[in-house]
Amino acid sequence: MTLQLQTQVSLKPFNTFGVDVRAQVFAQAHSDADVREALAYAAEQALPLLVIGGGSNLLLTADIPALVLRMATRGIRLLSDDGSRVVVEAEAGETWHPFVQWTLEQGLCGLENLSLIPGTVGAAPMQNIGAYGVEIKDVFVGLTALDRQTGELRDFTLAECNFDYRDSLFKHEPGRWLILRVRFALSRAEHLHLEYGPVRQWLTEQGISHPTASDVSHAICSIRNEKLPDPAVLGNAGSFFKNPLVAAAIVAELKAEYPDLVAYPQADGRIKLAAGWLIERAGWKGFREADAGVHRLQALVLVNYGAATGLELLNLAQRIQKDIAERFKVQLEMEPNQY
């Protein structure tokens, strides 16, 4: 066996909240063979298997009585290039932001709006990550996953992934599919998404009238750095709650009482509310209790000031959910997976 197994390992370095819980067994997969060895070992020992990437979408509330397998595979390759459309494949363990920067260095456009999102390539399709008008589904070609039930490899097309807002097939079949590598269709011609006002404003302030994809990436990195805390400095998992999708009738009622309600009409007739606005309006922005809190600059972000437990953070999140439901009759859904 080439897989290196360790017991009673602290997962504090492997989750961006910095919560200190222990894995009964821990290993890192550097190849498909390591993944298969981990599956075999877990089966032999009758251990559950928890697969993690960058740990940026996790809320760990207790020690994990399982084999925790961290995907650490590396590799980026060009699969096709017709001079305009370029298909790029990346291994699941590649860190997301450096991968985005690599594509920009190759002169490829498509991922710039997703700059500085924490996590790994393999985790990106799980919740169809998105930011500033772009989602994974907009540039996705396919992925290869291992079926943990049969041990067979399967290639998924865009349609087969059932992508939706922060959602995918893989979230609805937890524990079955282990994503090994992901493919993206990028472009050598720049088709920039500049719909969000803060992006245009930053470019204007920098005197950039004809932006490149790299300029857009720089703008988004700057905006995110201003609004969001660095997990290396202050433990967090980015946006903790999804922006709720609600019926137009609900928005009409809320607008009557809150004329400044932030809402975005969707193609399917529903309306997306800004969860951050709801939380801030309810007075939670900057709230702190012991070491669990809500960031002072971004109400969507829960933070660990040092020694908060996962249960303390979960309790805070549930209190916020209850308050928002009572005030606005809107249910907030947590983004991080809880264990």
N, C-alpha and C positions, 0 to 999 in steps of 0.2 A: 504493500500500500504506500503510495506517494503522498496521500493526504495527511497533513500534520494535524493531529487531534490534541486539544488541550481541555482540561477540565476546570470547572469553577472559575471561569474567566469573566472579569468585569467588562460589561458592555458600555461603560461610560465613554470610551474613546470612539465607539461605533454607533452612537446616536447623537444627533445634533442638539437635542435638549440637554445632553450631558447628564442624564439620569443614571445613577450608579446601581445597576442590578447585575446579577450574575447569570451566565449561561452554564447549564450543567455540563455541556460539551460544546466546544467552539472550533471551527475550522474555516480556512479561507480557500476558495476554489480558484485555481489559476488556469484551469483547462476543463474541457468537457469530461475528460477522464476523472478529474477530481470530483466533479458533480456526481458522476455515476457511482464513484466510491462512497461518497457521502450518503447517497440514497441507499446503497447496499448496507452500509454500516448502521444507519438509522433503522432499517428493516430488521437486521439481525438482532439489534439491541432493544427492539420494540420502543424506540424513541421517536417522538414527533420531530419533524424537521421544519425549522423556521429559516427561510431564506431572506437575507437582507442585502441591501446595496450600500448606499451612502448613509443610511440611517436618518435621512432627512424627513421621512414621512412616518416616523414611529413615535408612539408614546408608550413607554415601557413602565408598567405599573407594579411589577413583581419580578422576582427571579424567574428565569425561563427554564422549566424542566424539559429541555429538548436539546437536540443538536442544532445550534445556530450556525448556519453556513453563510459566510459573507462572500458575495461574488466579487472576485478580484481579477477576472480575466481582462486581458488587454489586447488591443489590435484594432486598427482602422484600415480599410482598404477601399479602393475604387473598383466597382464592379462593371460600370459602363460609362462611356462618355461620348456623346455624339456631337460635341462642340457647344451644345447649349444645355441639354439636360444631363445631369451627372448623378448616378446612383452610388451612394456611399453606404458601406456596411461597417458597423462598429460593434465590438464585443460588449456584452452586458456590463462588465465591470469598469468600463471607461467612465471616468468622471465627466459629468455632463458639460460643465462650462468650458473646461479645456478642449473638449471635443468640438463645441461650437466655435471656439477660437481657431481651432485647426481648420475647420471648413472655411472660415473667413480668410485665413492665410492662403488657402488654395484658390481664392477668388470665387468662392461659391456662396450664393445667396439663398436664404430661406429660413435659417435658424437664428438670425440676428436678434429678432424680438424675444427670443427665449434665452438670451444671455443672462448669466449669473444666477440661474435657477440651481439650487443645490441638488445633489443626488447623482445617480448614475444613469447611463444610457438604458440599461435593462429595466429600470424602474419607470422610465418616462412614459412608456405606453400604458402602464398599469392604470394610471388615472388620467391619461390623455392630458399631460401637463400643458399649460397655456399661459400666455401673458401678452399684454399689449396688442391684442387683436389677432394673435396667431396661436394655433394649437398643434400638437403633434400630428393629428390627423391630416392637417393641411399639407404636410411634406412627407408623409409616411408612405412607404412602398410595401413593406412586409417585415416579418420577423420569423425567426426560428426558435421554437420552444420545445422543451422536453416534456413529454407526457409522463408525469410521475406515477400514473396508474399502470401504464403499459411499458414504459421505458423507451417508447418510440419517439423519433423526432417528427415534428410537424411544422410546415411553413404556413404562416397565416397571411392572407391578403388584407388589404385595407377594409374591405367589406366584412370579412370574417371576424374582425376585431370588435365590431359593434361599438365604435367610439361614440361617446356623447360627452356632455359637459362634465369634466373630471371623472369620467367613467369609461369602462371598457368591459369586454367579455371576461377579462382576467380577474376583475374585481368580483365578478359574479360566480366564478368557479375557483374560489380560493383553495390553495393547496394542491391544485392539479397541474397547472402549467408553470414551468420554470423557464423563463425567457433567457436564451443564450446569446442572441445577437439580433440587431435591429438594422433595417435598411431604410434609407431616406432618399427621396428624389429632390435634388437641389439644382439650382440654375446658375449658369454663367452670366445671364442677363439679370439685371437688378429689377425686381418687382417689389418695391418697398411698401411696407404697411406703416403709414404715418397717421392713422386715424386718431390716436390718442393725443390730446392737447399737450400734456407735459413733454412728450417726445418732440413735437414741433417747436414748442417753446424753448427747449434746451438747444435745439439746432439753431434756432434764430438767435438766441443769446450768444452762441459761439460764432455767429456770422457765417453759418453754413447754409447756403441757398440751394446747392445741388448735392445733397448727401449721398454717400455711398452706404453699402451694407455695414461696413465697419464703423461709419459715423453713427448709424442707428444703434449698433451694439454699444458704442461708447456712451451714447445718450442714455440708454436703458441701464447700463451699469451705474452711471452717475445717479440716476433717479432712484434706483434700488438701494444704492449705498446711503442715500440721504434718508430714505424712509424706513429701511429694514435693518435690524441689527445683524452684525456678523456673528454667526454661531460660534466661531472660535473665541469670541469675546463675551458674548451673552447667549446662553443656551436658548434655542428656539427651533421651531420646525417650519418657519415661514408662515404663510397664511394658514390659520388653524381652522377656520370655518369656510365652507363653500358659500358663494353668493347664491342666495335662495332664488329659485324660479317659481313664480306665483302667477295666479290668474289676474287678468286685467281688472276684474271687479275689486279684488283685494287692494290693488294699487290705487284705484279711484277712491276707496274709503280712506286709505292712509294719506293720500294727497290732500284730502279735505281738512285733515287735522295737521298734517306736516307738509306744507307747500314746498319745502326745500328737499323733500325726499329724493334720493338719488336712485334712478331706475333706468333700465336699458331694455327697450322692446326687442323681442327675439322673433326670428322668422316663423316660428310655430305658433305665434300669438301670445305666448306667455311673456312675462316681463321679469327680467333679472334685477333683483335689488342688491344694493351694495351692503354687504354684511358689515363692513367696517363702519358705514354711516349709522346703521342701526345700533351697533355696540357703543359707538362714541356718543350718540344721542342719548343712550340709556345711562351714560355716566361712567362707563367702565374703563375708558381710556386712561392709562397711567395708574390704574388700581394695582395695589400690591398688598399681599398678605403673607407674612414671613418671606420666603424666597420665591413664591409663585406670584406672577403678576401679568398685567397686560401692558404692552409696550407704550411708552409715553408719546411716541410719534405715530404709531400705527396700531389702531384698535383691533385689527385682525390678527395680530401676532401675540401669542402667549409666550412668556419668557420665564426662564429659570435663572434667578439671580445668583445661584451658586449651589444650594443644597436642597432645592425642592425635590420632592419625590414625585414619581409619576402619578400616584394617587392624589397628591395635592393639586397637581396641574389638572387632572381629570375632574376633580371636585370643583375647581374654579370654572372650568369649561361648562360643566353641567349647570352651575349657578347662572352663568351668562345665558345659556340656552333657555332656562326656565324664565328668566327675567324678560328676554326678548319675546318669548311666546306670550307672556302675560301682557306686555306693553303693546306689542304690535300684531299679535295673532299670527306670527310668522315663526316657523320652525327652522332653526339653524342646524346644519349637519356638519359634524367634525370631519376634517380631511385626513388627519393622521390615523394610521392603523393602530389599534390598541392591543397590547398583550400584557 
